[in-house]
Amino acid sequence: MKLLRSLRWGLLTALALSCNLAAMADQALATKKNCMGCHAMERKMVGPSYKDVAKKYAADTGAADKLALKIQKGGAGVWGPVSMPSNPQVNEKEAKTLASWILSLK
């Protein structure tokens, strides 16, 4: 019984750590691609916070694709008068990874 309980806690711990590492890895990608120069996790900078973006698009089932496209191509008018520039240094896979990460921050 003790062994089973230890295995269960070990599995839960490993799962929690892997989720946390994935989130950190995606924040590392955001930093590497210069996203953190205009965005922060919980406060508005030049652009909205990532958590505000996640909240705004929480009910939108197509949000990941929309955000990935905005990450690459830029956008305007959604968060006020400041436009988001295009980011040619971000490829399609990276944009989708970043969009999924942002949406997970609810």
C-alpha positions in Angstrom: 0.0 0.0 0.0 2.8 2.4 0.9 4.6 1.6 -2.4 1.4 2.3 -4.3 0.9 5.6 -2.5 4.6 6.6 -3.1 4.3 5.8 -6.8 1.1 7.8 -7.1 2.7 10.8 -5.4 5.8 10.4 -7.6 3.6 10.3 -10.7 1.6 13.4 -9.7 4.8 15.3 -8.8 6.4 14.4 -12.2 3.3 15.5 -14.0 3.2 18.8 -12.1 6.8 19.4 -12.8 6.5 18.6 -16.5 3.6 21.1 -16.8 5.6 23.8 -15.0 8.6 23.1 -17.2 6.5 23.4 -20.3 5.2 26.7 -19.2 8.7 27.9 -18.4 10.0 26.7 -21.7 7.3 28.7 -23.5 8.1 31.8 -21.5 11.7 31.2 -22.5 10.5 31.2 -26.1 8.6 34.4 -25.6 11.8 36.0 -24.1 14.0 34.7 -26.9 11.6 36.1 -29.6 11.5 39.5 -27.9 7.8 39.3 -26.9 8.6 40.2 -23.3 9.8 43.6 -24.5 6.1 44.7 -25.0 4.2 42.1 -22.9 4.3 40.9 -19.3 2.6 38.1 -17.6 0.3 40.1 -15.3 0.6 43.8 -16.2 0.1 45.9 -19.2 3.2 47.3 -20.8 3.2 48.5 -24.4 0.8 45.7 -25.1 -1.7 43.8 -22.9 -0.6 41.3 -20.3 -0.6 37.7 -21.3 -3.2 36.9 -18.6 -5.5 39.6 -20.0 -5.2 38.1 -23.5 -6.0 34.6 -22.1 -9.1 36.0 -20.3 -10.3 37.9 -23.4 -10.1 34.8 -25.7 -11.1 32.1 -23.1 -14.4 31.3 -24.8 -13.1 31.6 -28.4 -12.4 28.1 -29.8 -10.4 29.5 -32.7 -8.3 31.8 -30.5 -5.1 29.8 -30.8 -5.0 30.2 -34.6 -6.0 33.8 -34.5 -3.4 34.7 -31.9 -0.7 32.7 -33.8 -1.5 34.7 -36.9 -1.3 38.0 -35.0 2.0 37.0 -33.4 3.5 36.6 -36.9 1.6 39.2 -38.9 0.8 41.9 -36.3 -2.5 43.5 -35.7 -4.3 46.7 -34.7 -7.4 48.0 -33.0 -8.1 45.2 -30.5 -6.3 46.6 -27.5 -6.3 50.3 -28.2 -4.4 52.6 -30.6 -1.0 50.9 -30.4 -0.5 48.4 -33.2 1.3 45.1 -32.7 4.1 44.9 -35.2 4.7 41.8 -37.3 7.3 39.3 -36.0 9.1 37.7 -38.9 11.6 36.1 -36.5 8.7 33.8 -35.3 7.9 30.8 -37.5 4.5 29.2 -37.7 5.3 26.4 -35.2 6.7 28.9 -32.7 3.7 31.2 -33.1 1.3 28.3 -32.4 3.4 27.3 -29.3 3.3 30.9 -28.0 -0.4 31.3 -28.6 -1.2 28.0 -26.8 1.0 29.0 -23.9 -0.7 32.4 -23.6 -4.2 30.9 -23.7 -3.2 28.4 -20.9 -2.5 31.3 -18.5 -6.2 31.9 -17.6 
